[in-house]
């Protein structure tokens, strides 16, 4: 098992990640990006959330290093930052859908 020293900074960063994952729109965005890179308009179509709300939430997710972006022509494409983000979301989904 990977052991991390729980410094105040590590605990703060972990709490920040869980705070980011506590928003329904951000979770929808992350699940949508799990399959492939998308631009804001495509994410909005797939989630049913307005483009302005998606843009705002993507900015927040980018600031906490949960998503990354890349400009291609006029569009900016977003993707999950790394596999750890997938794992956190998948583990949470498995936990809440688990039969008791």
Secondary structure, DSSP 8 states (H G I E B T S, - for coil): -------HHHHHHHHHHHHHTT-HHHHHHHHHHTTS-EEHHHHHHHHT--HHHHHHHHHHHHHTTSEEEEEETTEEEEEES-HHHHHHHHHHHHHHH---
